[in-house]
Amino acid sequence: MNDSDDLRAVARAGFEPMVAAAGRDGRKLAALAGLASKIGLRARVYPLALEARALAPDDVEVAARTQQLIGHSVPRWHFNMLRDEPRNAAFDAAIRRAVTPGTHVLDIGAGSGLLSLMAARAGAGRVVACEENPAIADVATRIIAANGYGERIRVVTGNSTDLEMEADLEGRADVIVSEIVSNNLLAEGVLKTLADASTRLLAPGGQMIPAGGDVMVALGSWTALDERDVAIVDGFDLSGFNALAQVPRTVPVADPTLTLQSAAAALLSFDFTAPPPREPHRAALTLTATGGPVGGVVQWIRLQMDADGVYENRPGPDAKSHWGAQYYPFAEPLDVPAGTFVQIAGVHDGQRLLVWREDRD
């Protein structure tokens, strides 16, 4: 443990006495909400920010500080996700196919409550919306009430792995809906979370939405990548700095400079109702180039919503998705004739994914 960790530990140990000493002073509580954020007490940030606002409703500085803290606690991708019409339509269609009057639904990672609202609208008898972020859970509760579904949807703040079947759910759910996947499908802990949910919280014969997912890959070329790299700056060659660039690079799926140079294939496939695979989990496949320059591997996701529906954010000029594609550039681009086989491999640890070209000379 370094000095910074020691200071954080001391601050955490004395934090609640400081809150007690602050009493009903809104400015002091706002400052303590900021301290909680710095020392890793995330669960205390939102309650303290709300209390500070309530105690100092006319204090513009308290309002500004607490708004900044609350905003920083909510990832920005939530806003783009809610505007993702193809994603929303795919979930709504699957929910309508699964839900009948009286269906008991669990929504994992409920966010704004959108999928819970869809389930209630489809006729679900009761819905439990599980959301870990206290700020988001609080706002979701208000949104649900404002839309007239407060009696059928109950928001539970916490992680789904901590849910108690009887106390929190009042019995196993008939349908579990979730949207906790990332650009690489895995980064939000989807495999372990949904394996736990399907084992503990899903009724026999119940349905998971989505039921599974694939990590899709293809050979590709992203010509705009060079524009993002460093080259000549003020007359100096700084291109060596590009060796520090993060891999993979994220690119919008509709970027016109991103083209696929092979047919797509599933590098990894997952059944969300099954135990997660052993880690690390490796896979390999052969892609057939369509000809021309190949700069790397493009990766995106495909969700098997149910037996009848699939959602995929395959890159293309007309693609629409808040999820970006992931681009793994080769050390040296290839220029190969059509029909050339290229070996691709990948490995994941349940959270992180790495993809590379296997058959380098």
C-alpha positions as CSV (number, residue, x, y, z in Angstrom):
1,M,0.0,0.0,0.0
2,N,1.4,3.4,-1.0
3,D,1.0,6.8,0.7
4,S,-2.1,7.6,-1.4
5,D,-3.8,4.4,-0.4
6,D,-2.9,5.1,3.3
7,L,-4.5,8.5,3.1
8,R,-7.6,7.1,1.4
9,A,-8.0,4.4,4.1
10,V,-7.7,7.1,6.8
11,A,-10.3,9.3,5.1
12,R,-12.7,6.4,4.7
13,A,-12.3,5.4,8.3
14,G,-13.1,8.9,9.5
15,F,-15.7,9.7,6.9
16,E,-19.0,9.0,8.7
17,P,-17.9,11.0,11.8
18,M,-17.2,13.9,9.4
19,V,-20.7,13.5,8.0
20,A,-22.2,13.6,11.5
21,A,-20.2,16.7,12.4
22,A,-21.4,18.5,9.3
23,G,-25.0,18.3,10.7
24,R,-27.4,20.1,8.5
25,D,-24.9,22.3,6.7
26,G,-25.6,21.9,3.0
27,R,-22.2,23.3,1.9
28,K,-20.3,20.9,4.1
29,L,-22.4,17.9,2.9
30,A,-21.7,18.9,-0.7
31,A,-18.0,19.0,0.1
32,L,-18.2,15.6,1.7
33,A,-20.0,14.2,-1.3
34,G,-17.0,15.4,-3.4
35,L,-14.6,13.7,-0.9
36,A,-16.6,10.5,-1.0
37,S,-16.1,10.5,-4.8
38,K,-12.4,11.0,-4.4
39,I,-11.8,8.2,-1.8
40,G,-13.9,5.6,-3.5
41,L,-17.1,5.8,-1.4
42,R,-19.3,5.9,-4.5
43,A,-22.5,4.7,-2.7
44,R,-22.4,7.8,-0.5
45,V,-22.0,10.4,-3.2
46,Y,-25.6,10.6,-4.5
47,P,-27.4,10.5,-1.1
48,L,-25.1,13.3,0.3
49,A,-25.5,15.4,-2.8
50,L,-29.3,15.1,-2.5
51,E,-29.2,15.9,1.2
52,A,-27.0,19.0,0.5
53,R,-29.4,20.2,-2.1
54,A,-32.4,19.8,0.2
55,L,-30.7,21.7,3.0
56,A,-29.5,24.5,0.8
57,P,-32.1,24.8,-2.0
58,D,-31.2,28.4,-2.9
59,D,-27.4,28.0,-2.8
60,V,-26.3,28.1,-6.4
61,E,-22.8,26.8,-5.6
62,V,-24.2,23.8,-3.8
63,A,-26.4,23.2,-6.9
64,A,-23.4,23.4,-9.3
65,R,-21.1,21.2,-7.2
66,T,-23.7,18.5,-6.7
67,Q,-24.8,18.5,-10.3
68,Q,-21.2,18.0,-11.4
69,L,-20.8,15.1,-8.9
70,I,-24.1,13.4,-10.0
71,G,-23.3,13.8,-13.7
72,H,-19.9,12.3,-13.3
73,S,-21.4,9.2,-11.6
74,V,-23.5,8.4,-14.8
75,P,-21.5,7.2,-17.8
76,R,-22.2,9.3,-20.9
77,W,-23.0,6.3,-23.1
78,H,-26.4,6.0,-21.4
79,F,-27.7,8.9,-23.4
80,N,-26.6,7.6,-26.8
81,M,-27.9,4.1,-25.8
82,L,-31.4,5.5,-25.1
83,R,-31.5,7.1,-28.5
84,D,-30.4,3.8,-30.3
85,E,-33.6,3.0,-32.2
86,P,-32.6,-0.3,-33.7
87,R,-31.5,-1.6,-30.3
88,N,-34.7,-0.4,-28.7
89,A,-36.8,-2.0,-31.4
90,A,-35.1,-5.3,-31.1
91,F,-35.6,-5.5,-27.3
92,D,-39.2,-4.3,-27.6
93,A,-40.1,-7.0,-30.1
94,A,-38.5,-9.8,-28.1
95,I,-40.2,-8.6,-24.9
96,R,-43.6,-8.5,-26.7
97,R,-43.0,-12.1,-27.8
98,A,-42.1,-13.3,-24.3
99,V,-44.5,-11.4,-22.1
100,T,-48.1,-12.5,-21.5
101,P,-50.5,-11.1,-18.9
102,G,-49.2,-11.8,-15.4
103,T,-45.6,-12.5,-16.5
104,H,-43.1,-11.8,-13.7
105,V,-40.1,-9.9,-15.2
106,L,-36.6,-9.1,-13.9
107,D,-34.7,-6.3,-15.6
108,I,-31.0,-6.5,-14.9
109,G,-29.1,-3.2,-15.3
110,A,-32.3,-1.3,-15.7
111,G,-30.8,2.1,-16.2
112,S,-33.6,4.6,-17.1
113,G,-36.2,1.8,-16.7
114,L,-36.9,1.7,-20.5
115,L,-36.9,-2.1,-20.8
116,S,-39.0,-2.4,-17.6
117,L,-41.5,0.0,-19.1
118,M,-41.6,-2.0,-22.3
119,A,-42.3,-5.2,-20.2
120,A,-45.1,-3.5,-18.3
121,R,-46.6,-2.1,-21.5
122,A,-46.5,-5.6,-23.0
123,G,-48.7,-6.9,-20.1
124,A,-46.2,-8.1,-17.4
125,G,-48.0,-8.5,-14.1
126,R,-45.0,-7.3,-12.1
127,V,-41.5,-6.1,-12.9
128,V,-38.4,-5.8,-10.7
129,A,-35.9,-3.3,-12.1
130,C,-32.5,-3.9,-10.7
131,E,-30.0,-1.0,-11.1
132,E,-26.7,-0.7,-9.2
133,N,-26.1,3.0,-9.6
134,P,-28.1,4.8,-6.9
135,A,-28.4,8.0,-8.9
136,I,-29.8,6.2,-11.9
137,A,-32.0,4.0,-9.8
138,D,-33.6,7.0,-8.1
139,V,-34.3,8.8,-11.5
140,A,-35.6,5.5,-12.9
141,T,-38.1,5.3,-10.1
142,R,-39.3,8.8,-10.9
143,I,-39.5,8.1,-14.6
144,I,-41.5,4.9,-14.0
145,A,-44.0,6.8,-11.8
146,A,-44.3,9.6,-14.3
147,N,-45.3,7.1,-17.0
148,G,-48.0,5.6,-14.8
149,Y,-46.3,2.2,-14.0
150,G,-45.3,2.8,-10.5
151,E,-47.6,0.1,-9.1
152,R,-46.3,-2.6,-11.4
153,I,-42.6,-1.8,-11.6
154,R,-40.4,-1.8,-8.4
155,V,-36.9,-0.5,-8.6
156,V,-34.2,-2.3,-6.5
157,T,-30.9,-0.6,-6.0
158,G,-28.0,-3.0,-6.1
159,N,-26.2,-5.6,-8.1
160,S,-28.3,-8.5,-9.4
161,T,-25.8,-11.0,-7.8
162,D,-26.9,-9.7,-4.4
163,L,-30.6,-10.1,-5.1
164,E,-32.5,-12.4,-2.8
165,M,-35.1,-14.5,-4.6
166,E,-37.9,-14.1,-2.1
167,A,-37.2,-10.8,-0.4
168,D,-36.4,-8.9,-3.6
169,L,-38.2,-10.8,-6.3
170,E,-41.0,-12.5,-4.5
171,G,-40.2,-15.7,-6.4
172,R,-38.2,-16.6,-9.5
173,A,-38.8,-14.5,-12.7
174,D,-40.5,-15.9,-15.8
175,V,-38.5,-13.6,-18.0
176,I,-35.1,-11.9,-17.3
177,V,-34.2,-9.1,-19.6
178,S,-30.9,-7.4,-19.6
179,E,-28.7,-5.0,-21.6
180,I,-25.3,-5.1,-19.9
181,V,-23.2,-5.8,-23.0
182,S,-20.4,-3.6,-24.3
183,N,-18.5,-3.0,-27.6
184,N,-16.7,-6.3,-27.1
185,L,-19.8,-8.0,-25.6
186,L,-18.0,-8.8,-22.4
187,A,-16.7,-5.8,-20.5
188,E,-19.7,-5.3,-18.2
189,G,-19.3,-8.8,-16.7
190,V,-22.2,-10.1,-18.7
191,L,-21.2,-13.8,-18.6
192,K,-21.0,-14.2,-14.8
193,T,-23.9,-11.9,-14.1
194,L,-26.3,-13.7,-16.4
195,A,-25.0,-17.2,-15.4
196,D,-25.8,-16.3,-11.8
197,A,-29.2,-14.9,-12.8
198,S,-30.2,-17.9,-14.9
199,T,-29.2,-20.3,-12.1
200,R,-30.7,-18.5,-9.1
201,L,-33.4,-16.1,-10.3
202,L,-35.0,-17.6,-13.4
203,A,-38.0,-19.9,-13.1
204,P,-37.8,-23.4,-14.7
205,G,-38.7,-23.0,-18.4
206,G,-38.1,-19.2,-18.1
207,Q,-36.6,-17.0,-20.8
208,M,-33.5,-14.9,-21.0
209,I,-33.5,-11.8,-23.3
210,P,-31.1,-11.8,-25.0
211,A,-30.5,-15.6,-24.9
212,G,-26.9,-15.4,-26.1
213,G,-24.4,-13.4,-28.1
214,D,-21.6,-13.6,-30.6
215,V,-18.3,-11.7,-31.0
216,M,-18.2,-11.1,-34.7
217,V,-15.1,-10.4,-36.7
218,A,-14.1,-9.7,-40.3
219,L,-11.0,-8.5,-42.1
220,G,-11.1,-4.8,-42.7
221,S,-9.6,-1.5,-43.6
222,W,-10.0,1.8,-41.8
223,T,-8.3,4.5,-43.8
224,A,-9.1,7.3,-41.4
225,L,-6.9,5.6,-38.7
226,D,-3.8,7.4,-40.1
227,E,-5.6,10.7,-39.4
228,R,-5.8,9.8,-35.7
229,D,-2.2,8.9,-35.4
230,V,0.6,11.4,-34.7
231,A,2.9,12.2,-37.5
232,I,4.9,15.5,-38.1
233,V,4.2,18.1,-35.4
234,D,5.9,21.5,-35.7
235,G,8.5,20.0,-38.0
236,F,9.3,17.1,-35.7
237,D,8.6,13.4,-36.5
238,L,6.6,12.2,-33.5
239,S,5.2,9.0,-35.2
240,G,7.0,6.9,-32.6
241,F,4.4,8.0,-30.1
242,N,1.9,5.8,-32.0
243,A,3.4,2.8,-30.4
244,L,1.6,3.8,-27.2
245,A,-1.9,3.9,-28.8
246,Q,-4.5,1.8,-27.1
247,V,-5.6,-1.4,-28.9
248,P,-8.3,-1.9,-30.0
249,R,-9.4,1.4,-31.4
250,T,-13.1,2.3,-31.3
251,V,-14.7,3.4,-34.6
252,P,-18.4,4.3,-35.3
253,V,-20.1,1.5,-37.2
254,A,-21.2,3.9,-39.9
255,D,-17.8,5.5,-40.5
256,P,-17.5,5.7,-44.3
257,T,-13.8,5.0,-44.1
258,L,-14.3,1.6,-42.5
259,T,-14.8,-1.2,-44.9
260,L,-15.0,-5.0,-44.4
261,Q,-12.6,-7.1,-46.5
262,S,-14.0,-10.5,-45.8
263,A,-17.2,-12.3,-44.9
264,A,-18.1,-12.0,-41.2
265,A,-17.7,-14.9,-38.8
266,A,-18.4,-15.5,-35.1
267,L,-15.1,-15.8,-33.3
268,L,-16.7,-16.5,-29.9
269,S,-20.3,-17.5,-29.1
270,F,-22.0,-17.5,-25.7
271,D,-25.2,-19.0,-24.2
272,F,-26.3,-16.6,-21.5
273,T,-28.3,-19.3,-19.7
274,A,-25.2,-21.6,-19.4
275,P,-22.2,-21.4,-16.9
276,P,-19.5,-19.1,-18.2
277,P,-16.6,-20.7,-20.1
278,R,-13.3,-21.3,-18.4
279,E,-11.0,-18.3,-18.4
280,P,-9.0,-17.6,-20.4
281,H,-11.1,-18.7,-23.3
282,R,-9.3,-18.9,-26.6
283,A,-10.7,-19.3,-30.1
284,A,-9.4,-19.1,-33.7
285,L,-10.8,-19.1,-37.2
286,T,-9.9,-18.5,-40.8
287,L,-11.2,-15.5,-42.7
288,T,-11.1,-15.3,-46.5
289,A,-10.0,-12.0,-47.9
290,T,-12.1,-10.4,-50.7
291,G,-8.9,-8.8,-52.2
292,G,-7.1,-5.5,-51.8
293,P,-5.6,-3.8,-48.7
294,V,-6.3,-5.3,-45.3
295,G,-5.4,-3.1,-42.4
296,G,-6.6,-5.2,-39.5
297,V,-9.6,-7.0,-37.9
298,V,-12.9,-5.4,-37.3
299,Q,-15.0,-6.7,-34.3
300,W,-18.6,-6.0,-33.4
301,I,-21.5,-7.8,-31.6
302,R,-24.5,-9.9,-32.4
303,L,-27.3,-10.6,-29.9
304,Q,-29.6,-13.6,-30.1
305,M,-32.6,-12.0,-28.6
306,D,-34.7,-15.2,-28.8
307,A,-35.5,-17.9,-31.3
308,D,-37.0,-15.4,-33.7
309,G,-35.0,-12.2,-33.3
310,V,-31.4,-11.1,-33.8
311,Y,-29.7,-7.8,-33.2
312,E,-26.4,-7.0,-34.9
313,N,-24.4,-3.8,-35.2
314,R,-22.6,-4.9,-38.3
315,P,-20.5,-2.0,-39.7
316,G,-21.8,-0.4,-42.9
317,P,-22.7,3.0,-44.4
318,D,-26.3,2.7,-43.1
319,A,-25.5,1.1,-39.7
320,K,-27.0,2.8,-36.6
321,S,-25.7,1.8,-33.2
322,H,-24.5,3.4,-30.0
323,W,-22.0,0.5,-29.7
324,G,-18.9,1.1,-31.7
325,A,-16.9,-1.4,-33.7
326,Q,-13.5,-2.3,-32.4
327,Y,-10.5,-2.2,-34.8
328,Y,-7.4,-4.2,-34.3
329,P,-4.8,-2.8,-36.7
330,F,-2.1,-5.1,-38.0
331,A,1.6,-4.1,-37.5
332,E,1.9,-4.0,-41.2
333,P,-1.1,-3.8,-43.6
334,L,-1.7,-6.7,-46.0
335,D,-2.3,-6.4,-49.7
336,V,-3.6,-9.8,-50.8
337,P,-5.5,-11.3,-53.7
338,A,-9.1,-12.5,-53.3
339,G,-9.3,-15.9,-51.8
340,T,-6.3,-15.5,-49.5
341,F,-6.8,-17.2,-46.1
342,V,-5.9,-15.2,-43.0
343,Q,-5.8,-16.9,-39.5
344,I,-7.4,-14.9,-36.7
345,A,-7.2,-15.7,-33.0
346,G,-8.7,-14.2,-29.9
347,V,-8.8,-14.7,-26.1
348,H,-11.0,-13.3,-23.4
349,D,-10.9,-13.4,-19.5
350,G,-14.6,-12.7,-19.0
351,Q,-14.1,-8.9,-19.2
352,R,-11.4,-8.1,-21.7
353,L,-11.0,-9.3,-25.3
354,L,-7.9,-9.4,-27.4
355,V,-7.8,-10.3,-31.1
356,W,-4.8,-10.8,-33.4
357,R,-3.6,-12.2,-36.7
358,E,-2.2,-15.6,-36.0
359,D,-0.4,-16.5,-39.3
360,R,2.2,-13.7,-39.4
361,D,5.3,-14.5,-41.4
